Amino acid sequence: MTNLEKFWTALFTLKSDVQANVHGDILTEDNFNNIDWTTGVSEDGKTAITTQTNPHSEITWTKVKELMDSYD
């Protein structure tokens, strides 16, 4: 399993319907803090509304990393 596959598996384990956009591997807390989290859609339904502030209290770098490490 690649690091990216581990990341997405961990993320969906913590919140199955989460939507996010990542840039490369998520290997550090700094990478995690640069995720674009989808929080909604524009009124015309064509553009995602995103933020780099994690809106999901159940998803933390510590929890994601712990799950990723368990997949080794």
C-alpha positions in Angstrom: 0.0 0.0 0.0 1.4 3.4 -0.9 1.6 6.3 1.5 -1.2 8.0 -0.4 -3.4 5.0 -0.2 -2.7 4.7 3.6 -3.6 8.4 4.0 -6.9 8.0 2.2 -7.8 4.8 4.0 -7.1 6.4 7.3 -9.1 9.5 6.4 -12.1 7.5 5.3 -11.9 5.3 8.4 -12.2 8.4 10.5 -14.9 10.0 8.4 -16.3 8.1 5.5 -17.9 11.0 3.6 -15.0 13.5 3.9 -14.0 15.5 0.8 -10.6 16.9 0.4 -7.9 17.7 -2.1 -4.3 16.9 -1.4 -1.1 17.8 -3.1 1.4 14.9 -3.1 2.0 12.5 -0.2 0.8 13.4 3.3 3.7 12.4 5.4 4.1 15.2 7.9 1.8 17.4 10.0 2.9 20.3 7.7 1.6 18.3 4.7 -1.6 17.6 6.6 -2.1 21.3 7.4 -2.0 22.1 3.6 -5.0 19.9 2.7 -7.8 21.7 0.9 -11.0 20.6 2.8 -14.2 20.8 0.9 -16.9 22.5 2.9 -19.6 23.1 0.3 -20.4 24.1 -3.2 -21.0 27.4 -4.9 -24.6 28.6 -5.5 -24.4 27.6 -9.2 -23.1 24.1 -8.1 -20.0 24.4 -10.3 -17.3 25.3 -7.8 -16.2 23.6 -4.6 -15.8 25.8 -1.5 -12.6 24.8 0.3 -10.6 25.8 3.3 -7.2 24.8 4.6 -8.5 25.0 8.2 -9.6 21.5 9.0 -13.4 21.6 9.8 -13.6 18.0 11.1 -12.8 17.7 14.8 -12.7 13.9 14.5 -9.8 14.1 12.0 -6.4 15.1 13.4 -2.9 14.5 12.2 -2.2 12.3 15.3 -5.2 10.0 14.5 -4.4 9.9 10.8 -0.7 9.1 11.3 -1.6 6.4 13.9 -3.8 4.7 11.4 -1.4 5.1 8.6 1.4 3.5 10.7 -0.9 0.6 11.6 -1.2 -0.4 7.9 2.5 -1.4 7.7 
